[in-house]
Amino acid sequence: MQRYFHVLRQVSVLKYAVIALFIIHLLPIWVQSVAFEGGDLSGRLVRGLGEFAGMRAYPVGAFGEMRFRQDELAQEEYNRSWENLNKLEQLTLLNKTPDLKELSEKAEEEDNP
């Protein structure tokens, strides 16, 4: 019986050691991501969960938003990706869609501060 309690005690100590190592080595990355990096609360939580799972999460910049919107509009209008449109079709979409034009300007500002 004493042997059984000794094994239980060792398992218990090992369990707490693993938990302590987990907290010491992984929690600070998660806490830093949620507490100190910018963004709204939902963005911080998503980034924090990504960090917690071992990923590195960054918010999408203006260029990423612009590329997503370009592809979205190209699919709606021409049923093709933005890269498969010719220059005339791209310019037509750019001039026809004010939010795409705004995102394009914002992306250019980010690229050339």
MIVO-499092 format. One record per atom (N, C-alpha, C): atom name; x, y, z. Coordinates in Angstrom, 3 decimals, always signed. Layout:
N
<site><site>CA</site><x>X</x><y>Y</y><z>Z</z></site>
...
This chain:
113
<site><site>N</site><x>+0.820</x><y>-1.194</y><z>+0.000</z></site>
<site><site>CA</site><x>+0.000</x><y>+0.000</y><z>+0.000</z></site>
<site><site>C</site><x>+0.867</x><y>+1.263</y><z>+0.000</z></site>
<site><site>N</site><x>+1.965</x><y>+1.210</y><z>+0.784</z></site>
<site><site>CA</site><x>+2.844</x><y>+2.367</y><z>+0.827</z></site>
<site><site>C</site><x>+3.475</x><y>+2.630</y><z>-0.539</z></site>
<site><site>N</site><x>+3.781</x><y>+1.545</y><z>-1.221</z></site>
<site><site>CA</site><x>+4.361</x><y>+1.682</y><z>-2.554</z></site>
<site><site>C</site><x>+3.379</x><y>+2.401</y><z>-3.487</z></site>
<site><site>N</site><x>+2.100</x><y>+2.078</y><z>-3.371</z></site>
<site><site>CA</site><x>+1.063</x><y>+2.709</y><z>-4.188</z></site>
<site><site>C</site><x>+1.007</x><y>+4.207</y><z>-3.920</z></site>
<site><site>N</site><x>+1.029</x><y>+4.612</y><z>-2.643</z></site>
<site><site>CA</site><x>+1.006</x><y>+6.032</y><z>-2.305</z></site>
<site><site>C</site><x>+2.279</x><y>+6.741</y><z>-2.772</z></site>
<site><site>N</site><x>+3.401</x><y>+6.041</y><z>-2.716</z></site>
<site><site>CA</site><x>+4.657</x><y>+6.620</y><z>-3.180</z></site>
<site><site>C</site><x>+4.576</x><y>+6.914</y><z>-4.690</z></site>
<site><site>N</site><x>+4.022</x><y>+5.989</y><z>-5.467</z></site>
<site><site>CA</site><x>+3.862</x><y>+6.185</y><z>-6.912</z></site>
<site><site>C</site><x>+2.897</x><y>+7.335</y><z>-7.177</z></site>
<site><site>N</site><x>+1.790</x><y>+7.393</y><z>-6.450</z></site>
<site><site>CA</site><x>+0.830</x><y>+8.490</y><z>-6.605</z></site>
<site><site>C</site><x>+1.484</x><y>+9.829</y><z>-6.310</z></site>
<site><site>N</site><x>+2.291</x><y>+9.873</y><z>-5.273</z></site>
<site><site>CA</site><x>+2.971</x><y>+11.106</y><z>-4.909</z></site>
<site><site>C</site><x>+3.923</x><y>+11.537</y><z>-6.027</z></site>
<site><site>N</site><x>+4.641</x><y>+10.586</y><z>-6.619</z></site>
<site><site>CA</site><x>+5.553</x><y>+10.910</y><z>-7.714</z></site>
<site><site>C</site><x>+4.800</x><y>+11.425</y><z>-8.934</z></site>
<site><site>N</site><x>+3.670</x><y>+10.811</y><z>-9.255</z></site>
<site><site>CA</site><x>+2.859</x><y>+11.256</y><z>-10.384</z></site>
<site><site>C</site><x>+2.332</x><y>+12.655</y><z>-10.121</z></site>
<site><site>N</site><x>+1.911</x><y>+12.901</y><z>-8.880</z></site>
<site><site>CA</site><x>+1.390</x><y>+14.210</y><z>-8.517</z></site>
<site><site>C</site><x>+2.478</x><y>+15.279</y><z>-8.645</z></site>
<site><site>N</site><x>+3.675</x><y>+14.979</y><z>-8.173</z></site>
<site><site>CA</site><x>+4.782</x><y>+15.922</y><z>-8.261</z></site>
<site><site>C</site><x>+5.134</x><y>+16.172</y><z>-9.725</z></site>
<site><site>N</site><x>+5.160</x><y>+15.118</y><z>-10.528</z></site>
<site><site>CA</site><x>+5.460</x><y>+15.255</y><z>-11.942</z></site>
<site><site>C</site><x>+4.408</x><y>+16.109</y><z>-12.647</z></site>
<site><site>N</site><x>+3.155</x><y>+15.889</y><z>-12.302</z></site>
<site><site>CA</site><x>+2.071</x><y>+16.670</y><z>-12.903</z></site>
<site><site>C</site><x>+2.238</x><y>+18.153</y><z>-12.583</z></site>
<site><site>N</site><x>+2.536</x><y>+18.480</y><z>-11.356</z></site>
<site><site>CA</site><x>+2.717</x><y>+19.882</y><z>-10.982</z></site>
<site><site>C</site><x>+3.976</x><y>+20.480</y><z>-11.610</z></site>
<site><site>N</site><x>+5.008</x><y>+19.671</y><z>-11.783</z></site>
<site><site>CA</site><x>+6.231</x><y>+20.149</y><z>-12.432</z></site>
<site><site>C</site><x>+5.955</x><y>+20.477</y><z>-13.898</z></site>
<site><site>N</site><x>+5.196</x><y>+19.640</y><z>-14.577</z></site>
<site><site>CA</site><x>+4.848</x><y>+19.889</y><z>-15.975</z></site>
<site><site>C</site><x>+4.001</x><y>+21.149</y><z>-16.089</z></site>
<site><site>N</site><x>+3.053</x><y>+21.321</y><z>-15.201</z></site>
<site><site>CA</site><x>+2.209</x><y>+22.518</y><z>-15.207</z></site>
<site><site>C</site><x>+3.063</x><y>+23.761</y><z>-14.954</z></site>
<site><site>N</site><x>+3.978</x><y>+23.680</y><z>-14.008</z></site>
<site><site>CA</site><x>+4.847</x><y>+24.822</y><z>-13.710</z></site>
<site><site>C</site><x>+5.724</x><y>+25.163</y><z>-14.913</z></site>
<site><site>N</site><x>+6.300</x><y>+24.158</y><z>-15.567</z></site>
<site><site>CA</site><x>+7.113</x><y>+24.415</y><z>-16.759</z></site>
<site><site>C</site><x>+6.270</x><y>+25.038</y><z>-17.872</z></site>
<site><site>N</site><x>+5.070</x><y>+24.546</y><z>-18.018</z></site>
<site><site>CA</site><x>+4.159</x><y>+25.069</y><z>-19.022</z></site>
<site><site>C</site><x>+3.886</x><y>+26.555</y><z>-18.773</z></site>
<site><site>N</site><x>+3.579</x><y>+26.907</y><z>-17.558</z></site>
<site><site>CA</site><x>+3.279</x><y>+28.298</y><z>-17.207</z></site>
<site><site>C</site><x>+4.525</x><y>+29.179</y><z>-17.364</z></site>
<site><site>N</site><x>+5.647</x><y>+28.697</y><z>-16.889</z></site>
<site><site>CA</site><x>+6.878</x><y>+29.494</y><z>-16.939</z></site>
<site><site>C</site><x>+7.305</x><y>+29.786</y><z>-18.368</z></site>
<site><site>N</site><x>+7.195</x><y>+28.790</y><z>-19.262</z></site>
<site><site>CA</site><x>+7.743</x><y>+28.959</y><z>-20.608</z></site>
<site><site>C</site><x>+6.740</x><y>+29.420</y><z>-21.655</z></site>
<site><site>N</site><x>+5.470</x><y>+29.195</y><z>-21.485</z></site>
<site><site>CA</site><x>+4.517</x><y>+29.546</y><z>-22.526</z></site>
<site><site>C</site><x>+3.598</x><y>+30.706</y><z>-22.177</z></site>
<site><site>N</site><x>+3.281</x><y>+30.872</y><z>-20.950</z></site>
<site><site>CA</site><x>+2.354</x><y>+31.926</y><z>-20.568</z></site>
<site><site>C</site><x>+2.858</x><y>+33.332</y><z>-20.887</z></site>
<site><site>N</site><x>+4.128</x><y>+33.640</y><z>-20.667</z></site>
<site><site>CA</site><x>+4.566</x><y>+35.012</y><z>-20.960</z></site>
<site><site>C</site><x>+4.365</x><y>+35.435</y><z>-22.418</z></site>
<site><site>N</site><x>+4.564</x><y>+34.546</y><z>-23.385</z></site>
<site><site>CA</site><x>+4.361</x><y>+34.890</y><z>-24.788</z></site>
<site><site>C</site><x>+2.902</x><y>+35.244</y><z>-25.010</z></site>
<site><site>N</site><x>+2.025</x><y>+34.437</y><z>-24.476</z></site>
<site><site>CA</site><x>+0.589</x><y>+34.649</y><z>-24.621</z></site>
<site><site>C</site><x>+0.173</x><y>+35.951</y><z>-23.956</z></site>
<site><site>N</site><x>+0.665</x><y>+36.173</y><z>-22.752</z></site>
<site><site>CA</site><x>+0.323</x><y>+37.396</y><z>-22.008</z></site>
<site><site>C</site><x>+0.830</x><y>+38.630</y><z>-22.746</z></site>
<site><site>N</site><x>+2.052</x><y>+38.566</y><z>-23.263</z></site>
<site><site>CA</site><x>+2.615</x><y>+39.695</y><z>-24.005</z></site>
<site><site>C</site><x>+1.761</x><y>+40.015</y><z>-25.225</z></site>
<site><site>N</site><x>+1.371</x><y>+38.998</y><z>-25.943</z></site>
<site><site>CA</site><x>+0.593</x><y>+39.202</y><z>-27.158</z></site>
<site><site>C</site><x>-0.751</x><y>+39.854</y><z>-26.858</z></site>
<site><site>N</site><x>-1.397</x><y>+39.421</y><z>-25.807</z></site>
<site><site>CA</site><x>-2.714</x><y>+39.971</y><z>-25.471</z></site>
<site><site>C</site><x>-2.595</x><y>+41.342</y><z>-24.822</z></site>
<site><site>N</site><x>-1.630</x><y>+41.518</y><z>-23.953</z></site>
<site><site>CA</site><x>-1.568</x><y>+42.739</y><z>-23.157</z></site>
<site><site>C</site><x>-0.883</x><y>+43.908</y><z>-23.848</z></site>
<site><site>N</site><x>+0.170</x><y>+43.644</y><z>-24.615</z></site>
<site><site>CA</site><x>+1.000</x><y>+44.752</y><z>-25.059</z></site>
<site><site>C</site><x>+0.943</x><y>+45.063</y><z>-26.550</z></site>
<site><site>N</site><x>+0.488</x><y>+44.138</y><z>-27.379</z></site>
<site><site>CA</site><x>+0.430</x><y>+44.421</y><z>-28.803</z></site>
<site><site>C</site><x>-0.885</x><y>+45.095</y><z>-29.139</z></site>
<site><site>N</site><x>-0.899</x><y>+45.916</y><z>-30.161</z></site>
<site><site>CA</site><x>-2.057</x><y>+46.731</y><z>-30.502</z></site>
<site><site>C</site><x>-3.239</x><y>+45.944</y><z>-31.031</z></site>
<site><site>N</site><x>-4.299</x><y>+46.669</y><z>-31.290</z></site>
<site><site>CA</site><x>-5.509</x><y>+46.070</y><z>-31.838</z></site>
<site><site>C</site><x>-6.662</x><y>+46.121</y><z>-30.856</z></site>
<site><site>N</site><x>-7.841</x><y>+45.777</y><z>-31.351</z></site>
<site><site>CA</site><x>-9.002</x><y>+45.747</y><z>-30.470</z></site>
<site><site>C</site><x>-8.991</x><y>+44.450</y><z>-29.655</z></site>
<site><site>N</site><x>-9.933</x><y>+44.318</y><z>-28.734</z></site>
<site><site>CA</site><x>-9.949</x><y>+43.181</y><z>-27.819</z></site>
<site><site>C</site><x>-10.059</x><y>+41.855</y><z>-28.562</z></site>
<site><site>N</site><x>-10.947</x><y>+41.780</y><z>-29.557</z></site>
<site><site>CA</site><x>-11.093</x><y>+40.504</y><z>-30.268</z></site>
<site><site>C</site><x>-9.816</x><y>+40.163</y><z>-31.036</z></site>
<site><site>N</site><x>-9.167</x><y>+41.149</y><z>-31.635</z></site>
<site><site>CA</site><x>-7.910</x><y>+40.910</y><z>-32.333</z></site>
<site><site>C</site><x>-6.823</x><y>+40.437</y><z>-31.390</z></site>
<site><site>N</site><x>-6.775</x><y>+41.035</y><z>-30.216</z></site>
<site><site>CA</site><x>-5.787</x><y>+40.632</y><z>-29.218</z></site>
<site><site>C</site><x>-6.024</x><y>+39.205</y><z>-28.752</z></site>
<site><site>N</site><x>-7.286</x><y>+38.851</y><z>-28.536</z></site>
<site><site>CA</site><x>-7.595</x><y>+37.498</y><z>-28.085</z></site>
<site><site>C</site><x>-7.253</x><y>+36.457</y><z>-29.143</z></site>
<site><site>N</site><x>-7.577</x><y>+36.746</y><z>-30.399</z></site>
<site><site>CA</site><x>-7.240</x><y>+35.812</y><z>-31.479</z></site>
<site><site>C</site><x>-5.731</x><y>+35.653</y><z>-31.578</z></site>
<site><site>N</site><x>-5.013</x><y>+36.771</y><z>-31.514</z></site>
<site><site>CA</site><x>-3.549</x><y>+36.723</y><z>-31.577</z></site>
<site><site>C</site><x>-2.988</x><y>+35.959</y><z>-30.378</z></site>
<site><site>N</site><x>-3.562</x><y>+36.203</y><z>-29.205</z></site>
<site><site>CA</site><x>-3.112</x><y>+35.509</y><z>-27.997</z></site>
<site><site>C</site><x>-3.345</x><y>+34.013</y><z>-28.078</z></site>
<site><site>N</site><x>-4.495</x><y>+33.608</y><z>-28.595</z></site>
<site><site>CA</site><x>-4.765</x><y>+32.177</y><z>-28.747</z></site>
<site><site>C</site><x>-3.824</x><y>+31.547</y><z>-29.766</z></site>
<site><site>N</site><x>-3.526</x><y>+32.282</y><z>-30.822</z></site>
<site><site>CA</site><x>-2.559</x><y>+31.785</y><z>-31.797</z></site>
<site><site>C</site><x>-1.191</x><y>+31.601</y><z>-31.171</z></site>
<site><site>N</site><x>-0.757</x><y>+32.581</y><z>-30.389</z></site>
<site><site>CA</site><x>+0.522</x><y>+32.473</y><z>-29.691</z></site>
<site><site>C</site><x>+0.512</x><y>+31.285</y><z>-28.739</z></site>
<site><site>N</site><x>-0.591</x><y>+31.117</y><z>-28.043</z></site>
<site><site>CA</site><x>-0.702</x><y>+30.038</y><z>-27.071</z></site>
<site><site>C</site><x>-0.584</x><y>+28.684</y><z>-27.755</z></site>
<site><site>N</site><x>-1.089</x><y>+28.564</y><z>-28.975</z></site>
<site><site>CA</site><x>-1.043</x><y>+27.303</y><z>-29.717</z></site>
<site><site>C</site><x>+0.296</x><y>+27.108</y><z>-30.430</z></site>
<site><site>N</site><x>+1.213</x><y>+28.063</y><z>-30.273</z></site>
<site><site>CA</site><x>+2.535</x><y>+27.910</y><z>-30.859</z></site>
<site><site>C</site><x>+2.710</x><y>+28.600</y><z>-32.192</z></site>
<site><site>N</site><x>+1.732</x><y>+29.368</y><z>-32.597</z></site>
<site><site>CA</site><x>+1.840</x><y>+30.086</y><z>-33.866</z></site>
<site><site>C</site><x>+2.284</x><y>+31.517</y><z>-33.606</z></site>
<site><site>N</site><x>+2.652</x><y>+32.207</y><z>-34.642</z></site>
<site><site>CA</site><x>+2.940</x><y>+33.639</y><z>-34.534</z></site>
<site><site>C</site><x>+1.879</x><y>+34.353</y><z>-35.339</z></site>
<site><site>N</site><x>+1.116</x><y>+35.202</y><z>-34.696</z></site>
<site><site>CA</site><x>-0.025</x><y>+35.850</y><z>-35.344</z></site>
<site><site>C</site><x>+0.234</x><y>+37.346</y><z>-35.497</z></site>
<site><site>N</site><x>+0.018</x><y>+37.851</y><z>-36.698</z></site>
<site><site>CA</site><x>+0.168</x><y>+39.269</y><z>-36.992</z></site>
<site><site>C</site><x>-1.136</x><y>+39.794</y><z>-37.580</z></site>
<site><site>N</site><x>-1.487</x><y>+41.028</y><z>-37.294</z></site>
<site><site>CA</site><x>-2.677</x><y>+41.594</y><z>-37.943</z></site>
<site><site>C</site><x>-2.416</x><y>+41.832</y><z>-39.431</z></site>
<site><site>N</site><x>-3.471</x><y>+41.776</y><z>-40.217</z></site>
<site><site>CA</site><x>-3.355</x><y>+42.012</y><z>-41.663</z></site>
<site><site>C</site><x>-3.201</x><y>+43.506</y><z>-41.891</z></site>
<site><site>N</site><x>-2.217</x><y>+43.875</y><z>-42.698</z></site>
<site><site>CA</site><x>-1.985</x><y>+45.284</y><z>-43.019</z></site>
<site><site>C</site><x>-2.860</x><y>+45.732</y><z>-44.179</z></site>
<site><site>N</site><x>-2.671</x><y>+46.978</y><z>-44.570</z></site>
<site><site>CA</site><x>-3.470</x><y>+47.551</y><z>-45.657</z></site>
<site><site>C</site><x>-3.225</x><y>+46.818</y><z>-46.972</z></site>
<site><site>N</site><x>-1.985</x><y>+46.385</y><z>-47.220</z></site>
<site><site>CA</site><x>-1.678</x><y>+45.673</y><z>-48.456</z></site>
<site><site>C</site><x>-2.427</x><y>+44.337</y><z>-48.508</z></site>
<site><site>N</site><x>-2.461</x><y>+43.619</y><z>-47.397</z></site>
<site><site>CA</site><x>-3.188</x><y>+42.352</y><z>-47.345</z></site>
<site><site>C</site><x>-4.685</x><y>+42.542</y><z>-47.552</z></site>
<site><site>N</site><x>-5.234</x><y>+43.587</y><z>-46.937</z></site>
<site><site>CA</site><x>-6.657</x><y>+43.895</y><z>-47.120</z></site>
<site><site>C</site><x>-6.948</x><y>+44.250</y><z>-48.575</z></site>
<site><site>N</site><x>-6.028</x><y>+45.019</y><z>-49.191</z></site>
<site><site>CA</site><x>-6.218</x><y>+45.416</y><z>-50.581</z></site>
<site><site>C</site><x>-6.203</x><y>+44.190</y><z>-51.493</z></site>
<site><site>N</site><x>-5.246</x><y>+43.289</y><z>-51.290</z></site>
<site><site>CA</site><x>-5.155</x><y>+42.084</y><z>-52.124</z></site>
<site><site>C</site><x>-6.409</x><y>+41.223</y><z>-51.982</z></site>
<site><site>N</site><x>-6.902</x><y>+41.083</y><z>-50.757</z></site>
<site><site>CA</site><x>-8.117</x><y>+40.302</y><z>-50.531</z></site>
<site><site>C</site><x>-9.302</x><y>+40.933</y><z>-51.263</z></site>
<site><site>N</site><x>-9.430</x><y>+42.256</y><z>-51.155</z></site>
<site><site>CA</site><x>-10.544</x><y>+42.971</y><z>-51.803</z></site>
<site><site>C</site><x>-10.421</x><y>+42.913</y><z>-53.329</z></site>
<site><site>N</site><x>-9.201</x><y>+43.013</y><z>-53.854</z></site>
<site><site>CA</site><x>-8.997</x><y>+42.914</y><z>-55.299</z></site>
<site><site>C</site><x>-9.496</x><y>+41.562</y><z>-55.816</z></site>
<site><site>N</site><x>-9.085</x><y>+40.494</y><z>-55.155</z></site>
<site><site>CA</site><x>-9.509</x><y>+39.164</y><z>-55.586</z></site>
<site><site>C</site><x>-11.015</x><y>+38.980</y><z>-55.453</z></site>
<site><site>N</site><x>-11.556</x><y>+39.513</y><z>-54.365</z></site>
<site><site>CA</site><x>-13.001</x><y>+39.407</y><z>-54.141</z></site>
<site><site>C</site><x>-13.780</x><y>+40.086</y><z>-55.280</z></site>
<site><site>N</site><x>-13.387</x><y>+41.307</y><z>-55.623</z></site>
<site><site>CA</site><x>-14.061</x><y>+42.044</y><z>-56.698</z></site>
<site><site>C</site><x>-13.856</x><y>+41.387</y><z>-58.060</z></site>
<site><site>N</site><x>-12.648</x><y>+40.906</y><z>-58.328</z></site>
<site><site>CA</site><x>-12.366</x><y>+40.246</y><z>-59.607</z></site>
<site><site>C</site><x>-13.213</x><y>+38.984</y><z>-59.763</z></site>
<site><site>N</site><x>-13.383</x><y>+38.243</y><z>-58.692</z></site>
<site><site>CA</site><x>-14.217</x><y>+37.041</y><z>-58.748</z></site>
<site><site>C</site><x>-15.681</x><y>+37.399</y><z>-58.991</z></site>
<site><site>N</site><x>-16.158</x><y>+38.442</y><z>-58.313</z></site>
<site><site>CA</site><x>-17.561</x><y>+38.858</y><z>-58.477</z></site>
<site><site>C</site><x>-17.835</x><y>+39.348</y><z>-59.906</z></site>
<site><site>N</site><x>-16.917</x><y>+40.169</y><z>-60.423</z></site>
<site><site>CA</site><x>-17.141</x><y>+40.830</y><z>-61.709</z></site>
<site><site>C</site><x>-16.784</x><y>+39.959</y><z>-62.914</z></site>
<site><site>N</site><x>-15.627</x><y>+39.282</y><z>-62.842</z></site>
<site><site>CA</site><x>-15.109</x><y>+38.571</y><z>-64.020</z></site>
<site><site>C</site><x>-14.959</x><y>+37.060</y><z>-63.819</z></site>
<site><site>N</site><x>-15.212</x><y>+36.581</y><z>-62.606</z></site>
<site><site>CA</site><x>-15.070</x><y>+35.157</y><z>-62.296</z></site>
<site><site>C</site><x>-13.618</x><y>+34.665</y><z>-62.471</z></site>
<site><site>N</site><x>-12.660</x><y>+35.559</y><z>-62.215</z></site>
<site><site>CA</site><x>-11.236</x><y>+35.238</y><z>-62.284</z></site>
<site><site>C</site><x>-10.519</x><y>+35.937</y><z>-61.142</z></site>
<site><site>N</site><x>-9.300</x><y>+35.485</y><z>-60.855</z></site>
<site><site>CA</site><x>-8.519</x><y>+36.168</y><z>-59.819</z></site>
<site><site>C</site><x>-7.963</x><y>+37.478</y><z>-60.366</z></site>
<site><site>N</site><x>-7.546</x><y>+38.352</y><z>-59.471</z></site>
<site><site>CA</site><x>-7.018</x><y>+39.672</y><z>-59.843</z></site>
<site><site>C</site><x>-5.822</x><y>+39.538</y><z>-60.778</z></site>
<site><site>N</site><x>-4.938</x><y>+38.581</y><z>-60.505</z></site>
<site><site>CA</site><x>-3.737</x><y>+38.400</y><z>-61.325</z></site>
<site><site>C</site><x>-4.073</x><y>+37.983</y><z>-62.758</z></site>
<site><site>N</site><x>-5.223</x><y>+37.348</y><z>-62.953</z></site>
<site><site>CA</site><x>-5.607</x><y>+36.889</y><z>-64.291</z></site>
<site><site>C</site><x>-6.370</x><y>+37.942</y><z>-65.098</z></site>
<site><site>N</site><x>-6.588</x><y>+39.102</y><z>-64.499</z></site>
<site><site>CA</site><x>-7.242</x><y>+40.188</y><z>-65.236</z></site>
<site><site>C</site><x>-6.194</x><y>+40.961</y><z>-66.023</z></site>
<site><site>N</site><x>-6.603</x><y>+41.523</y><z>-67.168</z></site>
<site><site>CA</site><x>-5.667</x><y>+42.391</y><z>-67.888</z></site>
<site><site>C</site><x>-5.680</x><y>+43.786</y><z>-67.240</z></site>
<site><site>N</site><x>-4.769</x><y>+44.626</y><z>-67.640</z></site>
<site><site>CA</site><x>-4.623</x><y>+45.958</y><z>-67.017</z></site>
<site><site>C</site><x>-5.889</x><y>+46.800</y><z>-67.146</z></site>
<site><site>N</site><x>-6.564</x><y>+46.714</y><z>-68.262</z></site>
<site><site>CA</site><x>-7.786</x><y>+47.485</y><z>-68.464</z></site>
<site><site>C</site><x>-8.870</x><y>+47.059</y><z>-67.470</z></site>
<site><site>N</site><x>-9.021</x><y>+45.758</y><z>-67.282</z></site>
<site><site>CA</site><x>-10.018</x><y>+45.256</y><z>-66.332</z></site>
<site><site>C</site><x>-9.656</x><y>+45.663</y><z>-64.901</z></site>
<site><site>N</site><x>-8.370</x><y>+45.585</y><z>-64.573</z></site>
<site><site>CA</site><x>-7.931</x><y>+46.008</y><z>-63.238</z></site>
<site><site>C</site><x>-8.205</x><y>+47.490</y><z>-63.012</z></site>
<site><site>N</site><x>-7.864</x><y>+48.326</y><z>-63.992</z></site>
<site><site>CA</site><x>-8.100</x><y>+49.774</y><z>-63.865</z></site>
<site><site>C</site><x>-9.594</x><y>+50.085</y><z>-63.788</z></site>
<site><site>N</site><x>-10.392</x><y>+49.353</y><z>-64.551</z></site>
<site><site>CA</site><x>-11.847</x><y>+49.546</y><z>-64.507</z></site>
<site><site>C</site><x>-12.376</x><y>+49.266</y><z>-63.107</z></site>
<site><site>N</site><x>-11.953</x><y>+48.151</y><z>-62.524</z></site>
<site><site>CA</site><x>-12.391</x><y>+47.830</y><z>-61.154</z></site>
<site><site>C</site><x>-11.876</x><y>+48.851</y><z>-60.149</z></site>
<site><site>N</site><x>-10.642</x><y>+49.269</y><z>-60.314</z></site>
<site><site>CA</site><x>-10.047</x><y>+50.238</y><z>-59.397</z></site>
<site><site>C</site><x>-10.808</x><y>+51.562</y><z>-59.427</z></site>
<site><site>N</site><x>-11.161</x><y>+52.035</y><z>-60.612</z></site>
<site><site>CA</site><x>-11.878</x><y>+53.312</y><z>-60.738</z></site>
<site><site>C</site><x>-13.345</x><y>+53.182</y><z>-60.359</z></site>
<site><site>N</site><x>-13.902</x><y>+52.002</y><z>-60.522</z></site>
<site><site>CA</site><x>-15.321</x><y>+51.787</y><z>-60.238</z></site>
<site><site>C</site><x>-15.606</x><y>+51.580</y><z>-58.744</z></site>
<site><site>N</site><x>-14.599</x><y>+51.187</y><z>-57.983</z></site>
<site><site>CA</site><x>-14.795</x><y>+50.822</y><z>-56.578</z></site>
<site><site>C</site><x>-14.016</x><y>+51.769</y><z>-55.672</z></site>
<site><site>N</site><x>-14.709</x><y>+52.690</y><z>-54.985</z></site>
<site><site>CA</site><x>-14.009</x><y>+53.670</y><z>-54.145</z></site>
<site><site>C</site><x>-13.233</x><y>+53.031</y><z>-52.974</z></site>
<site><site>N</site><x>-13.780</x><y>+51.982</y><z>-52.366</z></site>
<site><site>CA</site><x>-13.072</x><y>+51.388</y><z>-51.219</z></site>
<site><site>C</site><x>-11.776</x><y>+50.706</y><z>-51.657</z></site>
<site><site>N</site><x>-11.754</x><y>+50.146</y><z>-52.866</z></site>
<site><site>CA</site><x>-10.524</x><y>+49.550</y><z>-53.384</z></site>
<site><site>C</site><x>-9.481</x><y>+50.628</y><z>-53.660</z></site>
<site><site>N</site><x>-9.929</x><y>+51.745</y><z>-54.180</z></site>
<site><site>CA</site><x>-9.023</x><y>+52.864</y><z>-54.436</z></site>
<site><site>C</site><x>-8.429</x><y>+53.380</y><z>-53.120</z></site>
<site><site>N</site><x>-9.272</x><y>+53.477</y><z>-52.101</z></site>
<site><site>CA</site><x>-8.821</x><y>+53.932</y><z>-50.781</z></site>
<site><site>C</site><x>-7.813</x><y>+52.950</y><z>-50.182</z></site>
<site><site>N</site><x>-8.110</x><y>+51.634</y><z>-50.272</z></site>
<site><site>CA</site><x>-7.179</x><y>+50.628</y><z>-49.758</z></site>
<site><site>C</site><x>-5.852</x><y>+50.659</y><z>-50.513</z></site>
<site><site>N</site><x>-5.929</x><y>+50.899</y><z>-51.810</z></site>
<site><site>CA</site><x>-4.717</x><y>+50.977</y><z>-52.624</z></site>
<site><site>C</site><x>-3.847</x><y>+52.156</y><z>-52.179</z></site>
<site><site>N</site><x>-4.462</x><y>+53.290</y><z>-51.917</z></site>
<site><site>CA</site><x>-3.721</x><y>+54.466</y><z>-51.437</z></site>
<site><site>C</site><x>-3.127</x><y>+54.217</y><z>-50.058</z></site>
<site><site>N</site><x>-3.906</x><y>+53.570</y><z>-49.192</z></site>
<site><site>CA</site><x>-3.429</x><y>+53.275</y><z>-47.840</z></site>
<site><site>C</site><x>-2.243</x><y>+52.304</y><z>-47.882</z></site>
<site><site>N</site><x>-2.314</x><y>+51.304</y><z>-48.765</z></site>
<site><site>CA</site><x>-1.215</x><y>+50.343</y><z>-48.911</z></site>
<site><site>C</site><x>+0.044</x><y>+51.026</y><z>-49.430</z></site>
<site><site>N</site><x>-0.124</x><y>+51.966</y><z>-50.338</z></site>
<site><site>CA</site><x>+1.015</x><y>+52.703</y><z>-50.882</z></site>
<site><site>C</site><x>+1.642</x><y>+53.586</y><z>-49.792</z></site>
<site><site>N</site><x>+0.815</x><y>+54.183</y><z>-48.938</z></site>
<site><site>CA</site><x>+1.334</x><y>+54.989</y><z>-47.823</z></site>
<site><site>C</site><x>+2.123</x><y>+54.132</y><z>-46.846</z></site>
<site><site>N</site><x>+1.614</x><y>+52.919</y><z>-46.551</z></site>
<site><site>CA</site><x>+2.332</x><y>+52.011</y><z>-45.652</z></site>
<site><site>C</site><x>+3.671</x><y>+51.599</y><z>-46.237</z></site>
<site><site>N</site><x>+3.689</x><y>+51.405</y><z>-47.557</z></site>
<site><site>CA</site><x>+4.911</x><y>+50.963</y><z>-48.224</z></site>
<site><site>C</site><x>+5.935</x><y>+52.083</y><z>-48.323</z></site>
<site><site>N</site><x>+5.478</x><y>+53.324</y><z>-48.507</z></site>
<site><site>CA</site><x>+6.354</x><y>+54.495</y><z>-48.621</z></site>
<site><site>C</site><x>+5.979</x><y>+55.535</y><z>-47.571</z></site>
<site><site>N</site><x>+6.435</x><y>+55.343</y><z>-46.323</z></site>
<site><site>CA</site><x>+6.013</x><y>+56.276</y><z>-45.251</z></site>
<site><site>C</site><x>+6.525</x><y>+57.668</y><z>-45.402</z></site>
